[in-house]
């Protein structure tokens, strides 16, 4: 490496300011990742070491796209609810050293199939999207995957991406190609963000389970096969996580428990010095 290049890299803002103790996690999926449960009083305070990179402008919340804020819900869009990411981050900061921070970059679309996050399929998928989804898509300029990558690159200027969380599958219930499709999305993210799979595991949560009467519970056996397709994938059990009346979405307590389980698994995988 030339001296000139070495000096340029040393003084590059994205390199110079990156904090190795600021662990970043990308969150994507459909409505259960988006957050369907009502935010309760206990959810409204958070350790400032848990941060959100806003992926949208939310004037009522005092947020601007691309800026960091304390991770007070909602974490997805401006009016969404509690999500597994909330208690994932809270569990991590409660168990990591005091000089560590956690950040999430969160993009999710209720009701979407995994195809929406495949950059080669998204355009055609959006052409047939139901009317109720169009406003959500427009918020991300009809490119949720692109928004996630755009914001992840901003996040990389401050911290290090340590994992990807997905909660999706209800709209692909019964689809045996789902694991392979998730692999495409995962590998695209790794490539577009210059990440190595060995350093960035994928955590995939089960949908509302059979023991809660989950209407999409038959998808869970397919989700459980994901590590056979993606060796760095880990499945987060939803057994016992309580749900709402529709048997499709978790309730607040269910999101808290599921999020904690994501956190427990990630703590097992993190190498913390």
C-alpha positions as MATLAB code, in Angstrom:
seq = 'XXXXXXXXXXXXXXXXXXXXXXXXXXXXXXXXXXXXXXXXXXXXXXXXXXXXXXXXXXXXXXXXXXXXXXXXXXXXXXXXXXXXXXXXXXXXXXXXXXXXXXXXXXXXXXXXXXXXXXXXXXXXXXXXXXXXXXXXXXXXXXXXXXXXXXXXXXXXXXXXXXXXXXXXXXXXXXXXXXXXXXXXXXXXXXXXXXXXXXXXXXXXXXXXXXXXXXXXXXXXXXXXXXXXXXXXXXXXXXXXXXXXXXXXXXXXXXXXXXXXXXXXXXXXXXXXX';
ca = [
       0.000    0.000    0.000;
       1.332    3.417   -0.905;
       1.965    6.019    1.813;
      -0.561    8.319    0.170;
      -3.287    5.651    0.205;
      -2.484    4.677    3.785;
      -2.790    8.283    4.921;
      -6.053    8.726    2.999;
      -7.553    5.632    4.625;
      -6.403    6.700    8.075;
      -8.089   10.062    7.802;
     -11.235    8.784    6.045;
     -14.225    9.771    8.262;
     -15.885    6.371    7.842;
     -12.757    4.592    9.070;
     -11.541    7.080   11.647;
     -14.864    7.446   13.476;
     -15.946    3.798   13.501;
     -16.388    2.470   17.039;
     -15.714   -1.287   17.305;
     -17.842   -1.365   20.462;
     -20.884    0.019   18.678;
     -22.650   -3.130   17.492;
     -25.104   -2.580   14.638;
     -27.918   -4.948   13.674;
     -30.089   -4.849   10.569;
     -33.769   -5.758   11.073;
     -36.130   -6.691    8.245;
     -39.310   -8.585    7.620;
     -43.057   -8.187    7.589;
     -45.666   -7.174   10.170;
     -44.305   -9.008   13.198;
     -40.950   -7.317   12.652;
     -42.705   -4.069   11.804;
     -44.395   -4.176   15.204;
     -48.103   -4.811   15.667;
     -48.648   -4.567   19.421;
     -49.554   -1.362   21.233;
     -46.590    0.306   22.935;
     -47.107    0.278   26.698;
     -45.768    2.568   29.441;
     -42.966    0.163   30.375;
     -41.661    0.340   26.812;
     -41.228    4.113   26.669;
     -37.927    4.440   28.516;
     -34.687    2.966   27.239;
     -30.977    2.925   28.059;
     -29.361    5.564   25.791;
     -26.743    2.964   24.839;
     -29.473    1.389   22.698;
     -29.808    3.507   19.557;
     -31.983    3.618   16.444;
     -30.854    4.895   13.063;
     -34.072    6.361   11.684;
     -34.815    5.101    8.177;
     -37.534    7.722    7.672;
     -38.332   11.318    8.480;
     -40.797   11.330   11.384;
     -41.545   14.946   12.287;
     -43.935   14.037   15.120;
     -41.168   11.981   16.726;
     -38.478   14.579   16.071;
     -36.559   12.185   13.836;
     -34.768   12.691   10.536;
     -33.728    9.920    8.191;
     -30.116    8.887    8.631;
     -29.714   10.215   12.178;
     -29.267    8.317   15.436;
     -31.741    8.512   18.341;
     -32.407    6.631   21.588;
     -34.298    3.479   20.594;
     -37.659    4.445   22.051;
     -40.435    2.713   20.082;
     -41.682    2.831   17.430;
     -38.507    1.551   15.775;
     -39.902    0.876   12.305;
     -42.036    3.588   10.758;
     -43.512    6.632   12.441;
     -46.692    4.945   13.721;
     -45.840    1.266   14.082;
     -45.868   -0.714   17.332;
     -43.668   -2.844   19.535;
     -41.291   -5.164   17.687;
     -38.861   -7.981   18.625;
     -36.028   -5.528   17.958;
     -37.070   -3.480   21.003;
     -36.275   -6.116   23.588;
     -33.472   -7.608   21.532;
     -31.541   -4.361   21.898;
     -32.532   -3.870   25.522;
     -31.343   -7.359   26.417;
     -28.014   -6.791   24.697;
     -27.195   -3.483   26.392;
     -28.180   -4.953   29.749;
     -25.652   -7.755   29.291;
     -22.790   -6.157   27.346;
     -19.948   -4.196   28.978;
     -20.798   -0.604   29.892;
     -18.595    0.781   27.116;
     -20.585   -1.045   24.418;
     -23.547    0.364   22.492;
     -26.161   -1.325   20.314;
     -27.802    0.166   17.236;
     -30.573   -1.082   14.970;
     -31.431   -0.210   11.390;
     -35.037   -1.247   10.854;
     -37.026   -1.694    7.627;
     -40.153   -3.861    7.493;
     -43.367   -4.010    5.461;
     -46.493   -5.650    6.842;
     -47.915   -8.407    4.663;
     -44.946   -8.652    2.305;
     -43.447  -11.795    0.895;
     -39.702  -12.364    1.041;
     -39.608  -11.484   -2.661;
     -39.956   -7.801   -1.731;
     -36.440   -7.831   -0.267;
     -34.930   -9.568   -3.301;
     -33.590   -6.670   -5.359;
     -34.062   -8.655   -8.576;
     -37.720   -9.450   -7.845;
     -38.948   -6.423   -5.924;
     -39.962   -4.280   -8.894;
     -42.292   -6.943  -10.291;
     -43.590   -7.760   -6.828;
     -44.532   -4.126   -6.197;
     -46.488   -4.009   -9.471;
     -48.986   -6.465   -7.987;
     -48.872   -5.229   -4.379;
     -52.278   -4.667   -2.708;
     -53.483   -1.091   -2.346;
     -53.123   -1.056    1.445;
     -49.383   -1.740    1.082;
     -48.639    1.107   -1.335;
     -48.289    3.827    1.292;
     -45.813    1.749    3.265;
     -43.806    1.069    0.129;
     -43.850    4.739   -0.860;
     -42.320    5.654    2.499;
     -39.232    3.744    1.382;
     -39.347    5.151   -2.185;
     -40.692    1.775   -3.345;
     -37.333    0.183   -2.524;
     -37.238   -1.195    1.048;
     -34.114   -3.233    0.342;
     -32.345   -0.217   -1.116;
     -33.339    1.893    1.899;
     -31.983   -0.753    4.262;
     -28.645   -0.813    2.443;
     -28.498    2.988    2.225;
     -29.061    3.364    5.958;
     -26.761    0.450    6.811;
     -23.913    2.216    5.022;
     -24.552    5.296    7.144;
     -24.555    3.110   10.250;
     -21.211    1.630    9.244;
     -19.660    5.072    9.570;
     -20.221    4.879   13.330;
     -20.235    1.202   14.227;
     -19.777   -2.364   13.035;
     -22.576   -4.541   11.658;
     -22.645   -7.664   13.811;
     -25.811   -9.416   12.717;
     -29.026   -9.442   10.705;
     -32.439  -10.137   12.227;
     -35.334  -11.299   10.095;
     -38.921  -12.025   11.041;
     -40.789  -12.942    7.903;
     -42.586  -15.963    6.546;
     -46.294  -15.588    7.242;
     -46.938  -14.454    3.658;
     -44.808  -17.329    2.334;
     -46.498  -20.000    4.448;
     -46.037  -23.410    2.869;
     -43.430  -22.214    0.370;
     -40.530  -24.709    0.363;
     -38.367  -22.244   -1.601;
     -38.416  -19.739    1.276;
     -35.015  -20.712    2.740;
     -33.352  -20.356   -0.655;
     -35.003  -16.978   -1.160;
     -33.834  -15.792    2.260;
     -30.327  -16.906    1.306;
     -30.432  -14.622   -1.749;
     -31.421  -11.631    0.398;
     -28.800  -12.427    3.035;
     -26.005  -12.866    0.514;
     -26.999   -9.679   -1.302;
     -26.769   -7.756    1.969;
     -23.358   -9.228    2.707;
     -22.080   -8.329   -0.739;
     -23.592   -4.839   -0.880;
     -22.231   -3.958    2.561;
     -18.859   -5.699    2.206;
     -19.547   -8.105    5.048;
     -18.395  -11.653    5.758;
     -20.988  -14.272    6.675;
     -18.773  -15.666    9.438;
     -18.890  -12.285   11.180;
     -22.549  -11.472   10.536;
     -24.958  -14.256   11.527;
     -28.593  -14.280   10.467;
     -31.203  -14.719   13.195;
     -34.657  -15.783   11.991;
     -37.639  -15.875   14.316;
     -40.456  -18.383   14.147;
     -43.975  -17.130   13.471;
     -46.790  -17.382   16.045;
     -46.584  -21.042   17.030;
     -49.062  -23.873   17.183;
     -49.278  -23.690   20.981;
     -50.803  -20.208   20.576;
     -53.117  -21.273   17.747;
     -50.946  -19.530   15.169;
     -52.689  -19.410   11.801;
     -49.327  -19.617   10.010;
     -47.698  -22.067   12.419;
     -47.254  -24.570    9.597;
     -44.486  -22.265    8.324;
     -42.305  -22.946   11.357;
     -41.011  -26.341   10.168;
     -39.806  -24.616    6.985;
     -38.196  -21.800    8.985;
     -36.405  -24.387   11.132;
     -34.653  -25.773    8.044;
     -32.958  -22.425    7.332;
     -29.561  -23.380    8.858;
     -29.326  -26.224    6.335;
     -29.380  -23.592    3.566;
     -27.485  -20.844    5.408;
     -24.846  -22.284    7.766;
     -24.579  -18.980    9.663;
     -28.343  -18.821   10.287;
     -29.946  -19.457   13.666;
     -33.654  -19.986   14.301;
     -35.288  -18.278   17.284;
     -38.058  -20.350   18.819;
     -41.417  -18.677   19.360;
     -42.861  -21.510   21.448;
     -44.745  -20.008   24.361;
     -44.587  -16.449   23.029;
     -48.098  -15.097   23.496;
     -50.117  -13.622   20.667;
     -53.060  -11.357   19.951;
     -56.666  -12.217   19.051;
     -55.873  -12.632   15.353;
     -53.456  -15.523   16.056;
     -51.145  -13.937   13.496;
     -49.355  -11.258   15.497;
     -47.661  -11.500   18.872;
     -48.962   -9.342   21.690;
     -46.680   -6.984   23.624;
     -45.572   -9.667   26.076;
     -44.901  -12.011   23.178;
     -42.727   -9.443   21.415;
     -40.773   -8.793   24.593;
     -40.064  -12.489   25.096;
     -39.244  -13.155   21.447;
     -36.945  -10.145   21.324;
     -35.148  -11.331   24.453;
     -34.639  -14.716   22.800;
     -33.072  -13.046   19.778;
     -30.802  -11.220   22.229;
     -29.821  -14.351   24.133;
     -28.773  -16.053   20.916;
     -26.843  -13.031   19.675;
     -24.952  -12.772   22.974;
     -23.863  -16.376   22.469;
     -22.506  -15.480   19.040;
     -20.828  -12.158   19.796;
     -17.132  -12.011   20.525;
     -16.826   -9.247   23.104;
     -13.467   -8.106   24.458;
];
